[in-house]
Amino acid sequence: MLIILGYILRKSKTGKDLLWESALNLYRPLFLIIIEICFIGINIYLWSHSGINHLLIFEFDPRNNLSYQKFLEIGTFLLRLWFLSFIIYI
């Protein structure tokens, strides 16, 4: 979707090139953090389905921790906000 949008919006209404590469450099660090949150959710999902007790290994409190569903919800929500903000900035 981002590549298609970049191709469509490569020129503004005045005919000048849009500077979306600078926007991509501005938004890249936050994107990497959001993707890392999603990957943590995927890791927890795989660990729990393969029988690895990650709570014991990382010494988390078993009564007060986030499940893989919550990590994925947080990551996808932040990804939607990031994408909307990026599109509005462009």
N, C-alpha and C positions, 0 to 999 in steps of 0.2 A: 504494500500500500504506500509506503514511504517513497519507494523508488518511482512508482507511477505518479505520485503527487509531485515529486521533484522534476520529473520529465514534463509534466503538464505546466507547472509553474516556473519553468526555467526563465521565462521572460515576463516582465510586468506589463501593465497596460501601456506604459510609456515606451516600451521597446527595449529598455535596459535590462541586463541580466540581474536576476535576484541573487542576493548573497546568502543563499541557504547553507553554504558550506561553513560560514562563520557561526550560523545558528547551530549546526550540527556539532561543531567544536564546543559550543557553549553548553549544550544539553547532554553531551556524551558522558561526563562523570556521573550524573544522576541516573542515567540509563544503566550504567554498569552496576550501580548499587541496587537498583530495582531488579535487575536480572539476577544478581547474587541472592536476593531474598527469595526469588522464585526457585532458584537452584537449591537453596537450603530446604525449601518445602519438598522438592522432588527427592532430595537425599533422605529426609526423614521418612517419606513415604516408602522408599525402597528399603531402608533399614528396618522399618516396622514390619514389612511384608516378608522380609528374609529372615526374621527372627533375631536380629541384632538388638540388644538392649542398649540403645544409645543414651538413655537417661542415666544408666549406671556408669557407662564409660565416661561421659562428660560431667558426671556428678551434678545433674540437674535435680531439682526438687520434683518428684513425680506428681505431687498434688498441684503444682503451680507452674505449668509449662504450656507452650503453644503446640497444638497439633499441626500436622502437615496441611490440613484444610485451612487453618487460620493463616499460615505462612503463604499459601497460594492465594488466598483471598486478598491479603494485604498486598502481595506482589502484583497481582493482576489489577487491583484497584489503582495502585500507584502508577502502573504502566499505562492505564487508560488516561489518568490525569496528565502524565508526562506527554503522551501522544497528543492530547487535546491542546496542551500548552504549547507544544512544538508547532502544531498546525496554526494556532492563533498567532504565534510569533512570526511565522513565515508570512 
